[in-house]
Amino acid sequence: MKTIPEIQTEIERLSEHRTELYTELSRLRSESVRQEIKQIDERLQSLWDEHRAERARIRFGEREDIVRRARAEDRLDRAA
């Protein structure tokens, strides 16, 4: 898994490239440029999802630990 700074760096790089592509698209309508923008948008969405997941992992711990704590709390609630 990538670190948050690595993810942010890639997001910035792709965003800058996407801006350049939009400028190019405004000058000349090109299906290949439009497709590349679409691919970059999908990759950016994936990176933002990864960024959110990593922030949650840092804040709350590993997913398995969270599930284990939730199950333990659920068992305590049922026992009470």
N, C-alpha and C positions, 0 to 999 in steps of 0.2 A: 504494500500500500504506500502511496506517495504521501509526503508530508504536506502540510497546508501551504508553506511557501512555494513548494514545487508546483502544486496545483494552481496557486494564484499566478505564478509566472507563466504557466501554460495558458491560463485563461486570458491574461493580458496579451500574450503573443498572438493568440487566435483572434482576439477582439480587434487588435490592430490590423491584422491581415484581412479580416472581414470588412473593416472600414475601407481599406484599399480596394477591395473587390466591389463594394457598393459604389465607390467613386468610378471605377472602371465600368460598372454596369450602367451608370447614369450616362456615360459617354457613348457606349455602344451596347446594344441589347444582345446579349450572348447567352445561349442556353447553358453552355459549359460553365460560365461564371455563376449563373443562377444555381446550378447544381452544386458547385463548390461551396457557395454560401449556405446552401441547405445542409451540406455535410458538416460544415463548421458549426452551424447552429445546433445540430444534433450532438456534436462532440462537446460543445460548450454546455449543453444541458446535462450531459453525462458528467462533465467535470464539476459542475455546481452540485449535482447529487453526491458525488464523491466528497466534495468539500464539506457539505452538510453532515454526511455520515462520519467523516473524520472528526469534525468539531463535536458531534454527539459522543463519539467514542472517547475523546479526550475528557469531556465534561462528565459523562456518566459511567464510563468504563466499557469493557468489552460486552458485546451483545449477550454472550452466554452468562456472564455475571449478572446482567440486568434481569434476564429471564429467571435465573436461579433465585435472586432476591425477591422477585415478584411472586414466584411460586411459594417461597417460604412465607411471605406476607399473607398470601391467600390461605395457606394451611393454618396460620395463626388466626386469621379471621374466622375460618370455619370452626376452629376449636373453641373459640370464645363464645 
